[in-house]
Amino acid sequence: MRKINIKTVILQSDNNYLNTLQPKVMQKLLFVSLFLFSILVASCSGTPAQSYRSPKVAEELKHLDKSLDERGLYAAEKRVTIDSLKNIARTSPDSTLVRRVLLELSEKYRPMNADSAVIAARHALTYSTPYLSYDEKIHGRLVGIQAIATSGLFYAALTRLDSIDTTGLSPELKIEYWKTARMAYSYAASHAQGMDSYVAELQKKQREYSDSLLKNLPPTDIMHRFLYCSDLVETSDWQRAEIMLTNFLKEVPETDNFHGMFAYQLAQAYKNQGDIDGYVENLAIAARSDLQANVKEGLALQELAKWLYQQGDYERANRYISLALADAISGNVRMRTATISDIASLIEATNQKELRTSHTSMTIYAITSTVLFIITSVLAIIFLITTKKIRGNEKKLSSSTKKLEAYVGNFISLCSNYSNRLNKLTLLVARKISAGQTDDLLKMINSGKISEEDSEGFYSLLDKAFLDLFPDFVESINALLKPDRQIELKPGELLTPELRIYVFIRLGITQSTKIAQILQYSTNTVYTYRNRMRNRAIDRENFEEQVGNMGNHVNWIDFVGE
């Protein structure tokens, strides 16, 4: 039998997906419009909703509806944590801390926005240094693999997994590797639905890593509990799974992702035992937990929407499937988008049968689809125009920033040239005095006074201009100096001579001769000041490089997840 190359299959699956399923903006909007249309037609067909709910199921669905109304609050709470981490990464001069924070950002973004998770993990890798241990480097790579697997790039994820040598990993990192591998193969299997032979191979690899986790994780570990219960459900030991999952749900808060995972497994156990009320009730609990944890990759809401549609509750089914689709698209969870599309296609196929029974419904179909298509087209045009404007504004902002820096450089050069001209005038006056041209003596005295005042004015203008651009410059310099060697400004003083030298180093001018020429210091004076400042620095060897990079190391964070 020919051996199946899993990575080749995943790559082919990725390419097919990109060509057929990954929608552009207008395609996404059009799909939503067509789906809304199919629900509307079904509701107009006169099929009555069935009375299927027990009081407990009705109550759980009511709680879920309320959570859906409050989903913005849950997202805002998550955003507070995200923004706090981004602020640390934006302001901290400690590259090791920034790397650790970026990895944590990737892990927090992963269930809610796969693209941002990939970006954060990628930038964390730029902070890798020779001082990192092998385990730290591998941990960073695993976080990145988790992010790209969630975004649906399974070939890249599995290729990177294969490149990791696990023989030298610590026990803790091996567990993290197995978790990452299990997740990647699980997502890949979900994405490859319909290709049974390939799915079987992918699920086999998933089970191998699940077995490794079960053997090496302590029974009290939450992941061990989840995998153990999953095995019970898969092996039809549903009653035992029901007991254990019910107990675990009581221990895990609703805002924890595992709460939703446990509830979903419990729903499957009830379904297999024929307890439909228990099945629907726990799907609602799982969906509500996914909302509170800001998880965009959950299965519960879309499965619940499909079941509600089958029962004739078109209004709720429409709302749930629309929100599930919106979450999958906003989080770029590709395999979930494909699954939801399959569900929507099934629903639409059912509606087509009903359309053939009613001329009135067909008329509504034509009118509604036309109106929704027009609305969607208008929304798509508005979206494209808005996007174009935003990009134009970004280009203008970038251009303005470059112009501003050029203006500052020209301004400083102009002041320097003006000061040089005053000095030359002073020399000219001196020569005239030597020649007995006493009429010019008064001009010499006045020129000397003006030259001195203009030099002071030049330094004052230089200090103000730079501090307008970088108001935290002094504090940032002090953060790089030893606590007992930091700079203290006198009352009314903007910058010291040493700080003026490092103003130009921050602007990219590192030659001492050039700095001396602009500031009218001697070259030896510049060398002396620079050496003194390096001796006060925490990291003497990299001090000037750190000054040159001030304010530039995590600017990309401002644009992630917007």
C-alpha positions in Angstrom: 0.0 0.0 0.0 1.4 3.4 -1.0 2.4 5.5 2.1 0.6 8.8 2.4 2.7 11.9 2.7 0.8 13.9 5.2 2.6 17.2 4.6 2.0 17.0 0.9 -1.7 16.4 1.5 -1.9 19.4 3.8 0.0 21.6 1.3 -2.5 20.5 -1.4 -5.4 21.1 0.9 -4.0 24.6 1.7 -3.7 25.5 -2.0 -7.2 24.2 -2.7 -8.5 26.2 0.2 -6.8 29.4 -0.9 -8.2 29.0 -4.4 -11.8 28.0 -3.5 -12.8 28.7 0.1 -10.8 31.7 1.4 -13.2 34.5 0.6 -12.4 38.1 -0.3 -14.2 40.9 1.4 -17.1 40.9 -1.1 -17.4 37.2 -1.1 -17.7 37.1 2.7 -20.4 39.7 2.6 -22.2 38.0 -0.3 -22.2 34.7 1.6 -23.7 36.2 4.7 -26.4 37.9 2.5 -27.3 34.7 0.7 -27.5 32.8 4.0 -29.7 35.4 5.5 -31.9 35.0 2.5 -32.2 31.3 2.8 -33.3 31.6 6.5 -35.8 34.2 5.5 -37.3 32.0 2.8 -37.5 29.1 5.2 -39.3 31.2 7.7 -41.8 32.3 5.1 -42.5 28.7 4.1 -44.9 28.3 6.9 -43.1 25.4 8.7 -44.0 25.8 12.4 -41.3 25.6 15.1 -41.4 22.4 17.1 -41.9 22.4 20.8 -38.7 20.7 21.8 -37.4 22.6 24.8 -37.4 21.5 28.4 -37.5 24.4 30.9 -33.8 24.0 31.6 -32.9 24.1 27.9 -35.0 27.2 27.4 -33.2 28.8 30.4 -29.8 28.0 29.0 -30.6 29.3 25.6 -31.9 32.5 27.2 -28.6 32.8 29.1 -26.7 32.3 25.8 -28.7 35.0 24.1 -27.9 37.4 26.9 -24.2 36.5 26.6 -24.3 37.2 22.9 -25.8 40.6 23.6 -22.9 41.3 26.0 -20.1 39.9 23.8 -18.6 43.4 23.4 -18.0 43.6 27.1 -16.1 40.3 27.1 -14.0 41.5 24.3 -13.3 44.8 26.1 -12.1 42.9 29.2 -9.8 40.8 27.1 -8.5 44.0 25.4 -7.5 45.5 28.8 -5.1 42.6 29.3 -3.8 42.7 25.7 -3.2 46.5 25.9 -1.4 46.1 29.2 1.0 43.6 27.6 1.4 45.7 24.5 2.3 48.7 26.7 5.0 46.8 28.5 6.5 45.7 25.2 6.3 49.2 23.8 8.1 50.9 26.7 10.4 48.4 28.3 14.2 48.7 27.4 14.7 45.1 28.5 14.8 43.0 25.3 14.4 39.7 27.3 11.2 41.0 28.9 9.9 42.2 25.6 10.5 38.8 24.0 8.6 37.1 26.9 5.7 39.5 26.7 5.4 39.1 22.9 5.2 35.3 23.3 2.5 35.8 25.9 0.7 38.1 23.6 0.8 35.5 20.9 -0.7 32.9 23.2 -3.5 35.2 24.3 -4.3 36.3 20.8 -4.3 32.8 19.4 -7.9 31.8 20.3 -9.3 35.2 19.3 -7.2 36.4 16.4 -4.8 34.1 14.6 -3.3 36.8 12.4 -2.2 38.9 15.4 -0.9 35.8 17.2 1.3 35.0 14.2 2.6 38.6 14.0 3.4 38.6 17.8 5.2 35.3 17.6 7.2 36.3 14.5 8.4 39.5 16.2 9.3 37.7 19.4 11.8 35.6 17.3 13.6 38.9 16.4 14.6 39.2 20.0 16.3 35.8 20.1 20.0 36.2 21.2 22.9 33.8 21.8 22.2 34.1 25.5 18.8 32.2 25.2 18.8 28.6 26.2 17.9 25.8 23.8 14.6 25.3 25.6 13.8 29.0 25.4 14.4 29.1 21.7 12.3 26.0 21.1 9.5 27.4 23.3 9.4 30.5 21.1 9.2 28.3 18.0 6.4 26.2 19.4 4.3 29.3 20.2 4.7 30.4 16.6 3.7 27.0 15.3 0.6 27.1 17.4 -0.3 30.4 15.9 0.2 29.4 12.3 -1.7 26.1 12.8 -4.7 28.1 14.2 -4.6 30.4 11.2 -4.8 27.3 8.9 -1.3 27.1 7.5 -0.9 23.4 8.4 1.9 22.6 5.9 4.1 25.3 7.4 3.2 24.2 11.0 3.9 20.5 10.4 7.1 21.2 8.5 8.4 23.4 11.4 7.4 20.7 13.9 9.4 18.1 12.0 12.5 20.3 12.1 12.6 20.3 15.9 14.9 17.8 17.5 13.1 16.6 20.7 15.9 14.5 22.1 17.5 17.3 24.1 14.3 18.9 25.3 13.4 19.1 29.0 10.4 17.1 30.2 8.3 20.2 30.5 9.1 21.4 27.0 8.4 17.9 25.5 4.9 18.2 26.9 4.6 21.6 25.3 5.8 20.0 22.0 3.3 17.2 22.2 0.5 19.7 23.0 1.5 21.7 19.9 1.7 18.7 17.7 -1.6 17.3 18.9 -3.3 20.7 18.2 -1.8 21.0 14.7 -2.8 17.5 13.6 -6.3 18.0 15.1 -6.8 21.2 13.2 -5.4 19.7 10.0 -7.8 16.7 10.3 -10.7 19.0 10.9 -9.7 21.0 7.8 -9.4 17.9 5.6 -12.9 16.6 6.2 -14.1 14.7 3.2 -10.8 13.1 2.4 -11.2 10.0 4.5 -7.8 8.3 4.0 -6.0 11.5 4.8 -8.2 12.3 7.8 -7.4 8.8 9.1 -3.7 9.4 8.9 -3.9 12.9 10.5 -6.1 11.5 13.3 -3.7 8.7 13.9 -0.9 11.2 14.5 -3.2 13.2 16.7 -3.9 10.2 18.9 -0.2 9.3 19.2 0.5 12.7 20.7 -2.6 12.5 22.9 -1.3 9.2 24.2 2.1 10.7 24.9 0.4 13.5 26.9 -1.8 11.1 28.8 1.3 9.0 29.8 3.4 12.0 30.9 0.9 14.5 32.4 -0.2 14.0 36.0 -3.9 13.0 36.4 -4.7 16.3 38.1 -3.6 18.3 35.1 -6.5 19.9 33.3 -5.2 18.8 29.9 -4.9 15.2 31.1 -8.5 15.3 32.3 -9.8 16.6 29.0 -7.9 14.0 26.9 -9.0 11.2 29.3 -12.6 12.2 29.0 -12.2 12.6 25.2 -11.0 9.0 25.1 -14.0 7.9 27.1 -16.4 9.6 24.7 -14.6 8.1 21.6 -14.7 4.6 23.1 -18.4 4.9 23.9 -17.9 4.9 27.7 -20.5 7.7 27.9 -21.8 7.3 31.4 -18.4 7.4 32.9 -17.5 10.4 30.8 -20.7 12.1 31.9 -19.9 11.7 35.6 -16.3 12.9 35.3 -17.1 15.9 32.9 -20.0 17.0 35.2 -17.6 17.2 38.1 -14.8 18.9 36.2 -17.3 21.6 35.0 -17.9 22.6 38.6 -14.2 23.1 39.2 -13.4 25.2 36.1 -14.6 28.8 35.8 -16.8 29.7 32.8 -14.2 32.2 31.6 -11.6 29.4 31.1 -11.4 27.9 27.7 -11.4 24.4 29.2 -14.9 25.0 30.6 -16.2 25.3 27.1 -14.2 22.2 26.0 -15.5 20.1 28.9 -19.1 21.2 28.2 -18.8 20.4 24.5 -17.5 16.9 25.3 -20.4 16.4 27.9 -22.9 17.4 25.2 -21.5 14.7 22.9 -21.8 12.1 25.7 -25.5 13.1 26.3 -26.2 13.0 22.5 -24.8 9.5 22.2 -27.0 8.4 25.1 -30.1 9.8 23.4 -30.5 12.6 26.0 -31.2 15.5 23.6 -32.1 18.0 26.4 -28.7 17.4 28.0 -27.0 17.7 24.6 -28.6 21.1 23.8 -28.1 22.4 27.3 -24.4 21.7 27.3 -23.9 23.0 23.8 -25.4 26.3 25.1 -23.1 26.2 28.1 -20.0 25.6 25.9 -21.0 28.4 23.5 -21.4 30.8 26.4 -18.1 29.9 27.8 -16.4 30.4 24.4 -17.9 33.9 24.3 -16.7 34.8 27.8 -13.2 33.4 27.0 -13.2 35.2 23.6 -12.5 32.0 21.8 -13.2 32.3 18.1 -12.4 28.6 17.2 -15.2 26.9 19.2 -17.5 24.3 17.7 -20.5 24.7 20.1 -22.3 27.7 18.6 -22.3 26.5 15.0 -23.4 23.0 16.0 -26.2 24.5 18.1 -27.2 26.6 15.2 -27.5 23.6 13.0 -29.6 21.7 15.5 -31.9 24.7 16.0 -32.4 25.0 12.3 -33.4 21.3 12.1 -36.0 22.0 14.8 -37.4 24.9 12.8 -36.1 27.7 15.1 -34.9 29.8 12.1 -34.5 33.1 13.9 -32.0 31.7 16.5 -30.3 29.5 14.0 -29.7 32.5 11.7 -28.3 34.6 14.6 -26.0 31.9 15.9 -24.6 30.8 12.6 -24.1 34.4 11.5 -22.1 35.2 14.7 -20.2 31.9 14.4 -19.2 32.9 10.9 -18.3 36.4 11.9 -16.1 35.1 14.7 -14.3 32.6 12.4 -13.7 35.3 9.8 -12.5 38.0 12.3 -10.2 35.5 14.0 -9.0 34.0 10.6 -9.8 30.5 11.9 -9.8 28.9 8.4 -10.9 25.4 9.3 -13.9 26.7 11.2 -14.9 29.0 8.3 -14.9 25.9 6.1 -17.0 23.9 8.5 -19.5 26.7 9.0 -19.7 27.0 5.2 -20.6 23.3 5.0 -23.4 23.7 7.6 -24.8 26.8 5.8 -24.7 24.8 2.5 -26.7 22.0 4.1 -29.2 24.5 5.4 -29.5 26.1 2.0 -30.0 22.8 0.2 -32.9 22.0 2.6 -34.4 25.4 1.8 -34.3 24.8 -1.9 -36.7 21.9 -1.5 -39.2 24.2 0.1 -38.7 26.8 -2.5 -40.1 24.5 -5.2 -43.4 24.2 -3.3 -44.4 27.8 -3.3 -44.5 30.4 -6.0 -44.8 33.1 -3.4 -41.6 32.0 -1.7 -39.8 32.0 -5.0 -40.9 35.6 -5.6 -39.7 36.6 -2.1 -36.5 34.7 -2.9 -35.8 36.8 -6.0 -36.7 40.1 -4.4 -34.8 39.5 -1.2 -31.7 38.2 -2.9 -31.6 41.2 -5.2 -32.0 43.7 -2.4 -29.4 41.9 -0.2 -27.0 41.7 -3.2 -27.3 45.4 -3.8 -26.8 46.2 -0.1 -23.8 43.9 0.1 -22.3 45.4 -3.0 -22.7 48.9 -1.6 -21.1 47.8 1.7 -18.3 46.2 -0.2 -17.7 49.4 -2.2 -17.8 51.5 1.0 -15.4 49.1 2.6 -12.9 49.2 -0.3 -13.1 53.0 -0.4 -12.6 53.3 3.3 -9.6 50.9 3.1 -8.1 52.9 0.3 -8.5 56.1 2.4 -6.9 54.5 5.4 -3.9 53.3 3.3 -3.6 56.7 1.8 -3.6 58.3 5.3 -0.9 55.8 6.4 1.3 56.8 3.5 0.7 60.5 4.3 1.6 59.9 7.9 4.8 58.1 6.9 5.7 60.9 4.5 5.0 63.5 7.1 7.2 61.8 9.7 10.1 61.6 7.2 9.6 65.3 6.3 9.5 66.2 10.0 12.8 64.5 10.6 14.2 66.3 7.5 13.0 69.6 8.8 14.6 69.1 12.1 17.9 68.1 10.4 17.8 71.2 8.2 17.0 73.4 11.1 19.9 72.2 13.1 22.3 72.6 10.1 21.0 76.1 9.5 21.6 77.1 13.1 25.1 75.6 12.9 25.9 77.5 9.7 24.7 80.7 11.2 26.8 80.2 14.2 29.8 79.5 12.0 29.2 82.8 10.1 29.2 84.7 13.3 32.6 83.2 14.3 34.0 84.1 10.9 32.7 87.7 11.4 34.6 87.8 14.7 37.8 86.8 13.0 37.3 89.5 10.4 36.8 92.2 13.0 40.0 91.1 14.7 42.0 91.4 11.5 40.6 94.9 11.0 41.7 96.0 14.5 45.2 94.7 13.7 45.1 96.9 10.6 44.2 100.0 12.7 40.6 100.1 11.5 39.3 101.5 14.7 35.9 102.3 13.2 35.2 98.6 13.2 36.1 98.1 16.8 32.6 98.8 18.1 31.3 96.3 15.5 33.7 93.7 16.8 32.5 94.1 20.3 28.9 93.9 19.3 29.5 90.9 17.1 31.1 89.1 19.9 28.2 89.7 22.1 25.8 88.6 19.5 27.8 85.5 18.7 27.7 84.5 22.4 24.0 85.1 22.7 23.3 83.3 19.4 25.2 80.3 20.6 23.1 80.1 23.7 20.0 80.6 21.6 21.0 77.9 19.3 21.4 75.4 22.1 18.1 76.4 23.5 16.3 76.0 20.2 18.1 72.6 19.7 17.0 71.4 23.1 13.3 72.5 22.7 13.1 71.1 19.1 14.4 67.7 20.1 12.3 67.5 23.3 9.2 68.3 21.3 9.9 65.2 19.3 11.1 63.0 22.1 9.7 64.4 25.4 10.8 61.3 27.4 14.4 61.4 26.1 16.0 62.2 29.5 13.9 59.6 31.3 14.8 57.0 28.6 18.5 57.8 29.0 18.3 57.5 32.8 16.7 54.1 32.4 19.9 52.9 30.7 22.1 54.4 33.4 23.1 52.9 36.8 20.7 54.1 39.6 23.4 56.1 41.4 24.8 57.6 38.2 21.7 59.1 36.6 21.5 62.6 35.2 19.8 65.3 37.3 18.9 68.5 35.4 19.2 71.9 37.2 16.1 74.1 37.5 15.2 75.5 34.1 17.8 73.3 32.3 16.5 71.3 29.3 19.6 69.3 28.3 23.2 69.0 29.6 26.2 69.1 27.2 26.4 65.3 27.5 22.7 64.9 26.6 23.1 67.1 23.6 25.8 64.8 22.2 23.5 61.8 22.6 20.7 63.8 20.9 22.7 63.5 17.7 23.5 59.8 18.4 19.7 59.2 18.7 19.2 61.0 15.4 21.8 58.7 13.8 24.8 61.0 13.8 27.5 59.0 15.6 30.8 60.6 14.3 32.4 62.6 17.1 34.0 65.1 14.6 30.6 65.9 13.1 28.9 66.3 16.5 31.8 68.6 17.6 31.4 70.7 14.5 27.7 71.2 15.0 27.9 71.9 18.7 31.2 73.9 18.5 32.8 71.6 21.0 36.3 70.3 20.6 36.6 66.7 19.3 38.4 65.7 22.6 35.5 67.2 24.6 33.0 65.0 22.7 35.2 61.9 23.2 35.4 62.7 26.9 31.7 63.2 27.4 30.8 60.0 25.4 33.3 57.9 27.5 31.9 59.3 30.8 28.4 58.4 29.8 29.3 54.9 28.8 31.0 54.4 32.2 27.7 55.4 33.8 25.6 52.9 31.7 24.3 49.6 32.9 25.4 48.0 29.7 28.5 49.9 28.7 29.2 48.0 25.5 25.7 48.4 24.0 24.8 51.7 25.5 25.0 53.9 22.4 23.3 51.3 20.3 20.4 51.2 22.8 20.2 55.0 22.6 20.1 54.9 18.8 17.2 52.4 19.0 15.1 54.3 21.5 11.4 54.3 20.6 11.7 52.0 17.6 11.8 48.4 18.9 8.0 47.6 19.1 6.2 50.3 17.0 4.4 47.4 15.0 2.4 46.6 18.2 0.2 49.7 17.7 -1.2 48.1 14.5 -1.8 44.5 15.7 -5.3 43.3 16.2 -6.9 46.6 15.1 
